[in-house]
């Protein structure tokens, strides 16, 4: 699929017929991806359950490989206590975080 032109007018994206058709296709693809993901998860779920029940940490076949990472503890700090003790601001840091885009498709409207 080739690039297409996005028209911006008064700070808003103009939804041309071409863009509307492409967005509709993307919406349908998103629904298909979700349906396929649900089917895949339903197939893999019993495999993961059997692995967990029997202490198996990895499985390989011609079709997929599954690795299980055991539950573990993670280290964190208690921000509320640090604030109460008056040391939170002393050690607080601001680190740049790259922005991202989140794309969520609306459910298809029934035309009928």
Order of alpha helices (4+ residues) and beta strands (2+ residues): beta-beta-alpha-beta-beta-alpha-alpha
